[in-house]
Amino acid sequence: MPRPAGNVRLKAARVAAGFNSQQDLADALTENAKHMGIRGLSVGVRQVRRWESDNPPWPQPDCQRVLVHLLGQSMEALGFTPPWGSDGPLPNQTRRALVVGATAALGMTVVPGRAVAAPQPATTGADFEAVTRSHRRLYWSVAPTKLHPAVVAHATLGCALLPETADSTRRTLAAALAETYLLAGRIEFFDLREPGTAGDTLLLALQSAGEADDALLGSAIIAHMAFIPGWVGDRDAALERMIAARAYARRAPTSAEFLAWLDAVEAECETRCGNTRHALQLIGHAEDVLKAGNDHPSPEWMDWFSPARLAAFKGNTQMIAGHYPQARETLLAALDAMSPGEDKQRSVVYGDLAAVEATSGNPEQACSYVCQALDQLAVNWYATGMDRVRDVRRALTPYQHEHCVRDLDDRLYDWSTTVSALSR
């Protein structure tokens, strides 16, 4: 069988530019990004290998900018096929980019849409929105691998319908499309652990929110985008996005709950970047904001935050800061305050409680909490919760000969759990 040639256009451009190996190109792209003012972009040889494969993925916006600048050719000339197809900005089976100028402040690529007639009836926006609302509710009970394809397919339909609507119908549809892409991005980041894909999807969500001129939804999307650099310790990029999220929030009537959530998001990013003291200050401010309240209701789509969720944020930060007694108290209170439908977040809190006990020298109690986390994950899979479980098991290494830890390993690595975890 002949060996696949791969992306010969990119290979040829690489060699012509004097980069004899994939590693040479990766290093040059990373260095060139710094000179272009793109912070936090690091390209590895594995990524270049994917770009030079037979089916290269469409690079993220910042990577596109650096590739084009360094190699002096367009993305299509370098062998990449855009997600909307090579014949113009039309929808394919997964997603389509929309017109919006708001993303320019974040340095993102905007793809112009195509203006067509508007034959769809006025009910189209509300009908599309109804399915979006159903997907939002299903997120809390349906397995992410089952729900995600349906959400993406719904977004594809929305992209096809949008050019066929006008005026208020178009704004309603665009807002629902933005929420659909936001849900898809949340699943990709929190449930499936695909931050690169989530970043692309959230960009489409932001573009759709711009089409709807929905500043508050745009704020929520940008705040979710802050999680991506925040979780890998890129504080500058996370803070830049949080500044933008707060700017958008000021353009619309904003509930106390939404403002407290922005504090919580920034606090989690600060925690991941090692700044637990500042994170606890932000959480304290969020608690004050919730206590004071205001007259503005939270948007219907904001179903991912509550005082109990804020307590969970706080307990995790206290635990990472080494305030174990306080973390234990906060996390137990968060569990008591959670509603029955919050199984995903409950698995995270059990994991944090287990971490507190493991670090405090209580392996039996730690194993008990891990098992409760696994009970939740067996009902509703959540990659973030499983990450907590794995972290605790590593913390239990000094106790791995204890019976409780061996019993935990028997459960953690039985056939069903092992296959399930490794397949995600």
C-alpha positions in Angstrom: 0.0 0.0 0.0 1.4 3.5 -0.8 2.2 5.6 2.2 -0.2 8.6 2.6 1.4 11.8 1.5 -0.2 14.0 4.1 -0.5 17.8 3.8 2.1 18.3 1.2 1.3 22.0 0.8 2.3 22.8 4.4 5.3 20.5 4.2 6.5 22.3 1.1 6.0 25.7 2.6 7.8 24.6 5.8 10.8 23.4 3.9 10.8 26.4 1.5 10.9 28.7 4.6 14.0 26.9 5.8 12.4 24.7 8.5 13.8 21.2 7.8 11.9 19.5 10.6 8.5 19.7 12.3 10.2 20.6 15.5 11.9 23.6 13.8 8.6 24.9 12.6 7.0 24.4 16.0 9.8 26.3 17.7 9.6 29.1 15.2 5.8 29.5 15.5 6.1 29.7 19.3 8.8 32.3 19.1 7.1 34.3 16.3 3.9 34.4 18.4 5.7 36.3 21.1 7.0 38.9 18.6 3.4 39.4 17.3 2.1 40.0 20.9 0.2 36.8 21.1 0.7 35.7 24.7 0.6 32.1 25.9 0.7 30.4 22.5 2.9 27.4 22.5 3.0 25.1 19.5 4.4 21.6 19.9 5.7 19.1 17.3 2.7 17.0 17.9 0.4 19.8 16.7 2.6 20.4 13.6 2.4 16.6 12.9 -1.4 16.8 12.9 -1.3 19.8 10.6 0.8 17.8 8.2 -1.4 14.7 8.3 -3.9 13.6 5.6 -6.8 15.4 7.3 -5.3 18.4 9.1 -7.6 20.1 11.6 -8.5 23.8 11.1 -6.1 25.7 13.4 -7.3 28.0 16.1 -7.4 31.7 15.3 -4.1 32.7 16.9 -2.3 29.7 15.2 -3.8 30.8 11.9 -2.4 34.3 12.4 1.1 33.0 13.2 1.2 30.5 10.4 0.1 33.0 7.8 2.6 35.6 9.1 5.5 33.2 9.3 5.0 31.2 6.0 3.5 34.1 3.9 0.6 32.1 2.5 -3.1 31.8 3.1 -4.5 29.0 5.2 -6.0 27.4 2.1 -2.7 27.7 0.2 -1.1 25.8 3.2 -3.4 22.9 2.7 -6.1 23.6 5.3 -9.9 23.4 4.5 -12.0 25.8 6.6 -14.9 24.3 8.5 -17.4 26.1 6.3 -16.0 24.6 3.2 -13.6 25.7 0.5 -16.3 27.4 -1.7 -17.2 30.2 0.7 -18.5 30.8 4.2 -21.4 28.3 4.1 -22.4 25.8 6.8 -21.0 22.3 6.8 -22.0 19.4 9.0 -20.6 20.9 12.2 -20.4 24.7 12.3 -20.4 28.0 10.5 -18.9 31.3 11.5 -21.1 34.5 11.7 -20.5 38.2 11.2 -19.7 40.2 14.2 -17.2 43.0 15.0 -17.2 42.5 18.8 -14.6 39.7 18.7 -11.9 42.1 17.3 -11.0 43.2 20.8 -9.9 39.7 21.6 -7.9 39.3 18.5 -10.1 36.6 16.9 -10.8 35.9 13.3 -14.3 36.9 12.1 -15.7 35.2 9.0 -18.2 37.2 6.9 -21.6 35.7 6.3 -23.7 35.7 3.2 -26.8 37.8 2.9 -29.8 36.1 1.5 -33.6 36.4 1.5 -35.6 35.8 4.7 -38.3 33.3 3.8 -38.7 31.7 7.3 -41.8 32.5 9.3 -41.8 34.7 12.4 -42.2 31.6 14.6 -38.8 30.2 13.6 -36.8 32.0 16.3 -39.1 30.8 19.1 -39.3 27.3 17.7 -35.5 27.0 17.5 -35.2 28.6 21.0 -37.5 25.9 22.5 -35.2 23.1 21.4 -32.2 25.1 22.8 -34.1 25.4 26.1 -34.7 21.6 26.2 -31.0 20.9 25.6 -30.1 23.2 28.4 -32.3 21.1 30.8 -31.0 17.8 29.4 -27.4 18.8 30.1 -27.9 17.9 33.8 -29.0 14.4 33.2 -28.0 13.1 29.7 -24.5 11.7 29.1 -22.3 14.3 27.4 -21.3 11.9 24.6 -25.0 11.5 23.8 -26.1 15.1 24.2 -23.1 16.8 22.4 -23.9 15.5 18.9 -27.5 16.7 19.2 -26.4 20.1 20.4 -23.9 20.5 17.5 -26.5 19.3 15.0 -29.0 21.9 16.4 -26.3 24.6 16.0 -25.8 23.5 12.4 -29.6 23.9 11.8 -29.4 27.4 13.4 -26.6 28.4 11.1 -28.6 27.3 8.1 -31.7 29.2 9.2 -30.1 32.4 10.3 -29.6 33.9 6.8 -33.3 33.2 6.1 -34.6 35.3 9.0 -34.8 39.0 9.6 -35.4 41.6 12.4 -36.6 40.3 15.7 -36.8 36.7 14.5 -33.2 36.9 13.5 -32.2 38.3 16.9 -34.1 35.6 18.7 -32.6 32.9 16.6 -29.1 34.3 16.9 -29.3 34.5 20.7 -30.6 30.9 20.9 -27.7 29.9 18.5 -25.2 31.6 20.8 -26.6 29.7 23.8 -26.5 26.4 21.8 -22.8 27.0 21.0 -22.2 28.0 24.6 -23.7 24.7 25.8 -21.6 22.8 23.3 -18.5 24.6 24.4 -19.3 23.8 28.1 -19.7 20.1 27.3 -16.4 20.1 25.4 -14.4 21.9 28.2 -16.0 20.6 31.4 -17.3 17.2 30.4 -15.1 15.9 27.5 -11.9 17.7 28.4 -11.3 19.1 24.9 -10.2 22.7 25.6 -9.0 23.4 22.0 -12.3 22.4 20.5 -14.1 24.3 23.2 -12.2 27.5 22.4 -13.3 27.3 18.7 -16.9 26.6 19.7 -17.0 29.4 22.2 -15.7 31.8 19.5 -18.7 30.8 17.4 -21.0 31.4 20.4 -19.5 34.9 20.8 -20.0 35.7 17.2 -23.6 34.6 17.4 -24.2 36.7 20.5 -22.8 39.7 18.6 -25.3 38.9 15.8 -28.1 39.0 18.4 -26.5 42.1 20.1 -26.9 40.4 23.4 -24.2 41.9 25.6 -25.0 39.8 28.7 -24.8 36.5 26.8 -21.6 37.8 25.3 -20.2 38.4 28.8 -21.1 34.9 29.9 -19.4 33.4 26.8 -16.2 35.4 27.3 -16.0 34.5 30.9 -16.2 30.8 29.9 -13.4 31.5 27.5 -11.3 32.7 30.4 -11.4 29.2 31.9 -9.3 27.8 29.1 -6.1 29.8 29.7 -6.9 30.0 33.5 -6.8 26.3 33.9 -3.3 26.0 32.4 -1.9 28.9 34.5 -1.9 31.6 31.8 -3.1 34.4 34.1 -2.6 37.3 31.7 -4.8 35.7 29.0 -7.4 34.8 31.6 -7.4 38.3 33.1 -7.7 39.8 29.7 -10.9 37.8 29.0 -12.3 38.6 32.4 -11.8 42.3 31.8 -13.7 42.0 28.5 -16.5 39.9 30.2 -17.0 42.6 32.8 -17.1 45.3 30.2 -19.8 43.5 28.3 -21.8 42.9 31.6 -21.8 46.7 32.2 -23.7 47.2 29.0 -26.9 45.4 30.2 -29.0 45.2 33.4 -27.0 42.6 35.4 -28.3 40.5 38.3 -26.3 40.2 41.5 -26.0 36.5 40.8 -24.4 37.1 37.5 -21.9 39.6 38.9 -21.0 37.1 41.7 -20.5 34.4 39.1 -18.0 36.6 37.3 -16.1 37.0 40.6 -16.2 33.2 41.0 -14.9 32.6 37.5 -12.0 35.0 38.1 -11.4 33.4 41.5 -11.1 29.9 40.0 -8.6 31.2 37.3 -6.6 32.9 40.1 -6.6 29.7 42.1 -5.3 27.7 39.1 -2.6 30.3 38.7 -1.5 30.0 42.3 -3.0 33.2 43.6 -5.3 31.8 46.3 -5.2 34.9 48.5 -6.6 37.1 45.7 -9.0 34.3 44.8 -10.5 34.3 48.3 -10.8 38.1 48.2 -12.8 37.7 45.0 -15.0 35.1 46.5 -15.6 37.3 49.6 -16.7 40.1 47.3 -19.0 37.6 45.5 -20.6 36.7 48.8 -21.2 40.3 49.6 -22.7 40.9 46.1 -25.1 38.0 46.6 -26.1 39.2 50.1 -26.8 42.8 48.9 -28.7 41.6 45.8 -30.3 44.0 43.3 -33.6 44.3 41.3 -32.3 42.7 38.1 -33.3 39.0 37.5 -30.8 36.5 36.2 -31.2 35.4 32.6 -33.1 32.1 32.1 -30.0 30.5 30.6 -27.9 31.0 33.6 -28.5 27.7 35.3 -25.0 26.9 36.3 -24.5 29.0 39.4 -26.0 29.4 42.9 -24.9 30.2 46.5 -24.1 26.5 46.8 -21.9 26.6 43.7 -20.1 29.6 45.1 -19.4 27.7 48.3 -18.0 24.9 46.3 -15.7 27.4 44.5 -14.7 28.7 47.9 -14.0 25.3 49.4 -11.8 24.3 46.6 -9.7 27.4 46.9 -9.5 27.0 50.7 -8.3 23.5 50.1 -5.6 24.5 47.6 -4.5 27.3 49.9 -4.0 24.7 52.7 -6.9 25.9 54.9 -8.1 22.4 55.5 -10.5 22.8 58.5 -12.2 25.8 56.8 -12.3 23.9 53.4 -14.0 20.9 55.1 -16.6 23.1 56.7 -17.3 25.1 53.5 -17.5 22.0 51.3 -19.9 20.1 53.7 -22.1 23.2 53.8 -22.1 23.3 50.0 -23.2 19.7 49.8 -26.1 20.3 52.2 -27.2 23.3 50.1 -27.1 21.6 46.7 -30.4 20.7 44.9 -31.1 17.0 43.9 -30.3 17.8 40.3 -26.7 18.9 40.9 -25.0 15.5 40.6 -22.2 16.7 38.4 -21.1 19.4 40.8 -21.7 17.0 43.7 -19.0 14.7 42.3 -16.5 17.6 42.3 -17.3 18.5 45.9 -16.9 14.9 47.1 -13.5 14.9 45.3 -12.4 18.1 47.1 -13.6 16.7 50.4 -11.5 13.5 49.7 -8.5 15.7 48.9 -8.9 17.5 52.2 -9.0 14.2 54.1 -6.1 12.7 52.1 -3.9 15.7 52.8 -5.0 15.7 56.5 -3.8 12.1 57.0 -7.3 10.5 56.9 -7.1 7.9 54.1 -10.2 6.0 55.1 -12.4 9.1 55.1 -10.8 10.2 51.8 -11.6 6.8 50.2 -15.2 7.1 51.4 -15.6 10.4 49.7 -14.0 9.2 46.5 -16.4 6.3 46.4 -19.3 8.7 46.8 -17.9 10.8 43.9 -17.7 7.6 41.8 -21.4 6.9 42.7 -22.3 10.3 41.2 -20.1 9.8 38.1 -21.7 6.4 37.5 -25.0 8.3 37.1 -23.8 11.4 35.4 -20.3 11.4 33.9 -18.3 14.6 34.4 -14.7 14.8 33.4 -14.0 17.6 35.9 -15.3 15.3 38.7 -13.1 12.4 37.5 -10.1 14.7 37.4 -10.7 15.3 41.1 -10.8 11.5 41.8 -7.5 11.0 40.0 -5.9 13.8 41.9 -7.0 12.3 45.2 -5.7 8.8 44.2 -2.3 10.3 43.5 -2.4 12.0 47.0 -3.2 8.6 48.5 0.1 7.1 47.2 1.7 7.1 50.7 -1.2 5.0 51.9 -1.5 2.6 48.9 -0.9 -0.5 51.1 -3.9 0.4 53.3 -6.9 -1.8 52.9 -9.2 1.1 52.2 -7.0 2.3 49.3 -6.7 -1.2 47.9 -10.5 -1.5 48.0 -10.7 1.9 46.3 -8.4 0.6 43.5 -10.5 -2.5 43.0 -13.5 -0.2 42.3 -11.6 2.5 40.4 -10.0 -0.1 38.1 -12.8 -2.6 37.6 -13.7 -3.4 34.0 -16.5 -1.0 33.6 -14.8 2.0 35.2 -11.5 1.5 33.5 -13.0 1.1 30.0 -15.4 4.1 30.6 -12.6 6.3 31.9 -10.1 5.4 29.1 -12.7 5.8 26.4 -13.4 9.4 27.2 
